[in-house]
Amino acid sequence: DYYQETLGNLPGITLMPEAPYGRHTRWLTVIQIDPEQFGKDREQVRLALEAENIEARPVWKPMHLQPIFSPYETRGGSVAEKLFNHGLCLPSGSNLTTAELERITAVIRNLSC
């Protein structure tokens, strides 16, 4: 909820929605970054966090984009590619302190247009 409260209002940043039929666990927090609205792309945000010794990583690469699966036919739309190209996994876990969360979100907020 902290990420939603502090980053959810930034133009170009979208957090994964919560389904109406359940409650999140937030074991993994992913933001999607629209570079045109936010002013920076996923990799620029990741590198800015890395410069502050904060580890973040892209969303998992879709199976059909991995070399071993390249000879096989792909079916479906472009949702997986969009998530991979624009999604960033932020530090998450029950042991993160408020100070750590503030530090993470400050880096991202300072990058905002």
Contacts in CASP RR format, 6 or more apart in sequence:
PFRMAT RR
TARGET T0000
AUTHOR 0000-0000-0000
METHOD contacts of the structure
MODEL  1
DYYQETLGNLPGITLMPEAPYGRHTRWLTVIQIDPEQFGKDREQVRLALE
AENIEARPVWKPMHLQPIFSPYETRGGSVAEKLFNHGLCLPSGSNLTTAE
LERITAVIRNLSC
1 26 0 8 1.000
2 98 0 8 1.000
2 101 0 8 1.000
2 105 0 8 1.000
3 15 0 8 1.000
3 29 0 8 1.000
3 31 0 8 1.000
3 90 0 8 1.000
3 101 0 8 1.000
3 105 0 8 1.000
4 15 0 8 1.000
6 101 0 8 1.000
6 105 0 8 1.000
6 109 0 8 1.000
7 13 0 8 1.000
7 15 0 8 1.000
7 31 0 8 1.000
7 105 0 8 1.000
7 108 0 8 1.000
7 109 0 8 1.000
8 14 0 8 1.000
8 15 0 8 1.000
10 38 0 8 1.000
10 108 0 8 1.000
10 109 0 8 1.000
10 112 0 8 1.000
11 37 0 8 1.000
11 38 0 8 1.000
11 112 0 8 1.000
11 113 0 8 1.000
12 33 0 8 1.000
12 34 0 8 1.000
12 36 0 8 1.000
12 37 0 8 1.000
12 38 0 8 1.000
13 31 0 8 1.000
13 32 0 8 1.000
13 33 0 8 1.000
13 34 0 8 1.000
13 38 0 8 1.000
13 108 0 8 1.000
13 112 0 8 1.000
14 31 0 8 1.000
14 32 0 8 1.000
14 34 0 8 1.000
15 29 0 8 1.000
15 30 0 8 1.000
15 31 0 8 1.000
15 32 0 8 1.000
16 29 0 8 1.000
16 30 0 8 1.000
16 32 0 8 1.000
18 24 0 8 1.000
26 92 0 8 1.000
26 93 0 8 1.000
27 92 0 8 1.000
27 93 0 8 1.000
28 89 0 8 1.000
28 92 0 8 1.000
29 89 0 8 1.000
29 90 0 8 1.000
29 91 0 8 1.000
29 92 0 8 1.000
30 59 0 8 1.000
30 83 0 8 1.000
30 87 0 8 1.000
30 88 0 8 1.000
30 89 0 8 1.000
30 90 0 8 1.000
31 87 0 8 1.000
31 88 0 8 1.000
31 90 0 8 1.000
31 108 0 8 1.000
32 82 0 8 1.000
32 83 0 8 1.000
32 86 0 8 1.000
32 87 0 8 1.000
32 88 0 8 1.000
33 40 0 8 1.000
33 41 0 8 1.000
33 42 0 8 1.000
33 45 0 8 1.000
33 86 0 8 1.000
33 87 0 8 1.000
33 88 0 8 1.000
34 86 0 8 1.000
35 41 0 8 1.000
35 42 0 8 1.000
35 44 0 8 1.000
35 86 0 8 1.000
37 113 0 8 1.000
38 45 0 8 1.000
38 111 0 8 1.000
38 112 0 8 1.000
38 113 0 8 1.000
39 111 0 8 1.000
39 112 0 8 1.000
39 113 0 8 1.000
40 48 0 8 1.000
40 111 0 8 1.000
41 86 0 8 1.000
42 58 0 8 1.000
42 85 0 8 1.000
42 86 0 8 1.000
42 87 0 8 1.000
42 88 0 8 1.000
44 111 0 8 1.000
45 56 0 8 1.000
45 88 0 8 1.000
45 108 0 8 1.000
45 111 0 8 1.000
46 56 0 8 1.000
46 57 0 8 1.000
46 58 0 8 1.000
46 88 0 8 1.000
48 107 0 8 1.000
48 108 0 8 1.000
48 111 0 8 1.000
49 55 0 8 1.000
49 56 0 8 1.000
49 104 0 8 1.000
49 107 0 8 1.000
49 108 0 8 1.000
50 56 0 8 1.000
52 103 0 8 1.000
52 107 0 8 1.000
54 91 0 8 1.000
54 103 0 8 1.000
54 104 0 8 1.000
54 107 0 8 1.000
55 91 0 8 1.000
56 88 0 8 1.000
56 89 0 8 1.000
56 90 0 8 1.000
56 91 0 8 1.000
57 88 0 8 1.000
57 89 0 8 1.000
58 84 0 8 1.000
58 87 0 8 1.000
58 88 0 8 1.000
58 89 0 8 1.000
59 83 0 8 1.000
59 84 0 8 1.000
59 87 0 8 1.000
59 88 0 8 1.000
59 89 0 8 1.000
60 84 0 8 1.000
61 84 0 8 1.000
62 80 0 8 1.000
62 81 0 8 1.000
62 84 0 8 1.000
63 69 0 8 1.000
64 72 0 8 1.000
64 74 0 8 1.000
64 80 0 8 1.000
65 80 0 8 1.000
65 81 0 8 1.000
65 84 0 8 1.000
90 104 0 8 1.000
91 100 0 8 1.000
91 104 0 8 1.000
END
